[in-house]
């Protein structure tokens, strides 16, 4: 299957020597970055030289290629964008936020784990995440740090014949769960074709709006739970055989 898809991409490039990343994605339904380091690598494998049209795109064309790539891979980094489109984000857009805005895709800032954050806070968040995963493992099957096309989700959780995509947020003080985190989880669910999602955080960080713990986005169901909620489910599961998620 791997070599077959590479052949499809290479044949497409030979037939369409001026094609861009977005053209390949539309024409073959294949993500170039899954099979090649970048577009240059794909063209080299196909035995086709990069055309002037690709290497000297006007500003609008570069912006469109970046927007198409972001839509095909939400959560992609500046480096991934450059490797696959050849576009320098700071030069064309100023910031990656502007690129995501043009694409119409929410930009979820990745957590900083070095340099500017308090090491105590980093350790606390990691410890909370591991504690939640251990508790979930008492209730069902857990796959830690699952990779998706949209990024890496904290874990996949299998329980009661259901699959859940799980994000764990150790928010404290005034940091409440917001739609940004919910959309991040929804993008992982979309990438994994999973309709059930869990956002786990301290109770004090639950959304402020009433009835905000059960969220429906298209055909996706997201529940916001605390660690205490999960422990209570374990107790119920041991008594009645069903924790009720």
Secondary structure, DSSP 8 states (H G I E B T S, - for coil): -HHHHHHHHHHHHHH-TT--HHHHHHHH---GGGTSSSHHHHHHHHT----HHHHT--HHHHHHHHHHHHHHSTT--HHHHHHHH---HHHHTSSHHHHHHHHT---------SSSS-HHHHHHHHHHHHHHHHHHHHHSEEEEEEEETTEEEEEEEEETTEEEEEEEE---TT----HHHHHHHHHHHHHHT--EEEEEE-GGGS-SSTTTTEEEETTEEEEEE-HHHHHHHHHHHHHHS----
